[in-house]
Amino acid sequence: MRIRAPRGDTGGVSFEGPFDEGMKVCLGSRVGMRVLLEIAAYQAADADSLYAGARKVPWGDFLSAKSTFAVSATVRDNAALRHSGFVALKVKDAIADTLRDRLGVRPDVAPDDPDVSVVLHLRGNDVRLYLDMAGDPLHRRGYRVAMTEAPLKETLAAAVLALGGVAHDVPFLDPMTGSGTLAIEHALGARNIAPGLNRRFGFERWPDQTRAAAWKALKDAARAAILPAAPAPIFARDSSQPAMDAARRNAREAAVANDIRFELADARSLSVPPGIPAGNIVTNPPYGERLRAGPGPDPEDRALEALYRDLARAIGRLSGWQLVVLSGNPLFTRAMGRKAEVSHRLWNGPLEVRLLRWRP
Ligand SMILES: C[S@@+](CC[C@H](N)C(=O)[O-])C[C@H]1O[C@@H](n2cnc3c(N)ncnc32)[C@H](O)[C@@H]1O
């Protein structure tokens, strides 16, 4: 799927197009987090102008008397409006007052599970109001039923695969798979399964359902485009049995369990079955993010360094495999003994991490 004329922005990408284009992005984007439909843009220097601008929006087009809603705001560089909670409250009042005038009722606010989620960005005096088409963020694909320690967000795993240039038609191996996110995201991509096929989106709860048939047609087309099997083997391994169990359950939920070979194994003695051609090793090793108790050599660092060294040695014994690693620990590069060819800065929640790639 391609969107027309996308423009990169801080923290996002903007594009113009019909409503269906937004539905397509909800269904097919592997790396996006939210899809926001812009409904108003105006200037506000203070609370009164913020409220007055929001009163001009035809909220009755987006909410019915029965809809529940919520407003969330982010605020930057406005001298008078500094608190996102206050800004959200002002706009919530404007929405409720507008609907009361038009429909004679005040709709209910439902902060945790609204039918319509309104998002406001205030930058200086620029106000932009959006409806959140996705509702729950896009990383909630609906397949994560079992957790392990420190699972990657599905969208971050998909970004690692895309930025790492991980091809679908060669073997894939994650020797430290945890809950299986990288292997599952790779399998979804390899089988051309749209990541949003098994969940509901915010716009499905909006009162205006004139595009419902188009939405169904998009999903039917996405289902018809699924390949019956992944074109190359996918291995997901871990030394922990609970992690293996979790990965298998998640893969079953994502309908890709038959595409992945799950194997309990220690990454330090990494090997590949005979007859498997070279492909990509993609992994997110443990990186010891816990806080240090005090100065001096950290025993956890020493253990990690030894693990990385053993892993680097084992990978060195394979020939022709590309290595893609998401790590927050510089010791991994040291253990590899050569500089990564690609190094992207990414965020794993609050942690800065690096996507590193070594060609064979
Ligand atoms: C940061 S977690 C991976 C998280 C995973 N990417 C996910 O999304 O759930 C690291 C994993 O490495 C595994 N691990 C640690 N040492 C290992 C070893 N020597 N061999 C295989 N797996 C190991 C742990 O059991 C853990 O599941």
The ligand as an SDF file (V2000), in Angstrom:
LIG
                    3D

 27 29  0  0  0  0  0  0  0  0999 V2000
   14.9500   -8.3940   25.4940 C   0  0  0  0  0  0  0  0  0  0  0  0
   14.3030  -10.0320   25.4640 S   0  0  0  0  0  0  0  0  0  0  0  0
   13.6530  -10.1760   23.8280 C   0  0  0  0  0  0  0  0  0  0  0  0
   12.3030   -9.5610   23.7180 C   0  0  0  0  0  0  0  0  0  0  0  0
   11.6100   -9.8450   22.3980 C   0  0  0  0  0  0  0  0  0  0  0  0
   12.2140   -9.1040   21.3120 N   0  0  0  0  0  0  0  0  0  0  0  0
   10.1210   -9.5820   22.5020 C   0  0  0  0  0  0  0  0  0  0  0  0
    9.6110   -8.7210   21.7590 O   0  0  0  0  0  0  0  0  0  0  0  0
    9.4540  -10.1830   23.3400 O   0  0  0  0  0  0  0  0  0  0  0  0
   15.6990  -11.0510   25.4050 C   0  0  0  0  0  0  0  0  0  0  0  0
   15.4410  -12.5450   25.3880 C   0  0  0  0  0  0  0  0  0  0  0  0
   16.6970  -13.2100   25.3160 O   0  0  0  0  0  0  0  0  0  0  0  0
   16.5590  -14.4700   25.9540 C   0  0  0  0  0  0  0  0  0  0  0  0
   17.9080  -14.9860   26.2600 N   0  0  0  0  0  0  0  0  0  0  0  0
   18.7940  -14.5390   27.1770 C   0  0  0  0  0  0  0  0  0  0  0  0
   19.9410  -15.2700   27.1210 N   0  0  0  0  0  0  0  0  0  0  0  0
   19.7750  -16.1860   26.1400 C   0  0  0  0  0  0  0  0  0  0  0  0
   20.5850  -17.2080   25.5800 C   0  0  0  0  0  0  0  0  0  0  0  0
   21.8220  -17.4390   26.0390 N   0  0  0  0  0  0  0  0  0  0  0  0
   20.0970  -17.9410   24.5580 N   0  0  0  0  0  0  0  0  0  0  0  0
   18.8390  -17.7300   24.0840 C   0  0  0  0  0  0  0  0  0  0  0  0
   18.0140  -16.7720   24.5820 N   0  0  0  0  0  0  0  0  0  0  0  0
   18.4670  -16.0160   25.5850 C   0  0  0  0  0  0  0  0  0  0  0  0
   15.7040  -14.1650   27.1550 C   0  0  0  0  0  0  0  0  0  0  0  0
   15.0570  -15.3550   27.6170 O   0  0  0  0  0  0  0  0  0  0  0  0
   14.7340  -13.1130   26.6030 C   0  0  0  0  0  0  0  0  0  0  0  0
   13.5280  -13.7450   26.1900 O   0  0  0  0  0  0  0  0  0  0  0  0
  1  2  1  0
  2  3  1  0
  2 10  1  0
  3  4  1  0
  4  5  1  0
  5  6  1  0
  5  7  1  0
  7  8  2  0
  7  9  1  0
 10 11  1  0
 11 12  1  0
 11 26  1  0
 12 13  1  0
 13 14  1  0
 13 24  1  0
 14 15  1  0
 14 23  1  0
 15 16  2  0
 16 17  1  0
 17 18  1  0
 17 23  2  0
 18 19  1  0
 18 20  2  0
 20 21  1  0
 21 22  2  0
 22 23  1  0
 24 25  1  0
 24 26  1  0
 26 27  1  0
M  CHG  2   2   1   9  -1
M  END
$$$$
